[in-house]
């Protein structure tokens, strides 16, 4: 019993942290590894010959069998409609070829576990393609005959899809990354994202620091002020975007009419109809929503600064500005780094706010890199190219993080004593 208790004491840490490690592996590390894998393939979900990652030749037996079944169905209908003996004979020959093709697939190509997609060698691929082409040619000759047929166009369309069952290797190495580097739309969306990130995070840092300094002061109702200040951050981004879209509305929007009255925009209807105005509107909405989050992070850092430092500096004649410059900012540097890093990561991958507010318009001028990657992956179903865009985004974020570390001189490894 004592040995069991000792073992539990030694292994308790591993047991308790295992669920967390498992969650990190499943929801963080595994998606990153899959994204890295997809980025090296020309993977497109709307193309059944490229909807997975393939290093070698494969045949989609399920799709091939579907085509054979449909052709047999159409040929049975044609057999009932045909009036000439030559036509009936030709239909019988084609059905016999289809049966022989099925037998070849079952005997020579299909795997023992009856998988839908199986690897093949070059000779097997040539044999399958040769039989498919032969059947397609026979159908073309059949429907050129002078007779009555049920649906020749549908049968030809099914036969034309035979080549979709042949899956060629779609490993593209670094081609996707090369295309991303040359993609002008990536350039424009990346430029917009960087401008948005720099401007919005700058204002959020300044306003968040001011709000944190205010909430850190002792005054009556401070807890209530802290609570209410977090309301914008607590609102879901999509809901906040809808709220601001109503405020920016050209006919009844309060903000659009206010900006038009003070001369920031030409008319209320121009609030989201030009690239500059739309960018300003997105930044305002984002700053309003996320400044409280920045303030919360900085407030935590302010509360770790000992009050006796301010008292000592006051006795030596230091003013508020000198205390802020020489005590608050240096000691708040780690918290500023964390706040900047978190907000930069969040701002750089902005999607929902822009998607709801402008949809990337007008004319794609407010399309962020995340929104473009979303469209590539889920609208165009180009997962390989979209994964390459996502990894380029991760690389840019890594560079920004490195710049923050160097600029703020933060000891991320904790080696300074």
PyMOL commands that set and color helices and strands:
alter all, ss='L'
color gray80, all
select helices_A, chain A and resi 2-38+61-81+85-109+122-143+152-165+175-182+184-215+222-229+231-234+237-247+254-262+268-270+275-302+307-315+320-348+352-357+369-379+383-408
alter helices_A, ss='H'
color red, helices_A
select strands_A, chain A and resi 58-60+117-119+166-167
alter strands_A, ss='S'
color yellow, strands_A
deselect
rebuild
show_as cartoon
